[in-house]
Amino acid sequence: MPGALILVATEVPAAPVVGVMTLGVVVALVGHVARSYRVVGIGIAILFLATAAMVVGAYVSYHGDETDPRPVKPPGQAGF
């Protein structure tokens, strides 16, 4: 069963998550314009949940994977 979860997490594109994040920002901005703290809170909650989903999806996608997605730099090369 964990293999199926990883397969599902790796096949989800980033565009829907970014779209939900954008929706959260727009809802929060509309709440600020309308001076409704409840709508601002809902927008921030949407943004937070989308961010959490992105982090969890990335963790599940790379958890247990032998391949490190970061580029390899030779020893002694400056930079991060």
C-alpha positions, 0 to 999 in steps of 0.5 A, a space after each residue: 500500500 505505501 507504494 501506491 501512495 508514493 505513486 499517487 504523490 509523484 503523479 500530482 503536478 504542482 499547478 493545482 497546488 499553486 492554483 489553490 495557494 493563489 485562491 487563498 491569497 485572493 480570498 484573503 485580499 478580498 477579505 481585507 478589502 471587504 474588512 471581513 476578518 472571517 474571510 481573511 481567516 478563510 483565505 489564510 487557512 486555504 493558503 496554509 493547507 495548500 502549503 502543508 499539502 505541498 510539503 507533505 507531497 514533497 516528503 512522500 514523493 522523496 521519502 525512501 527514494 535513493 536518488 537525491 534531487 539536488 545537483 551534486 557539486 564536487 568537493 571544494 566548490 564554493 556555494 550551497 
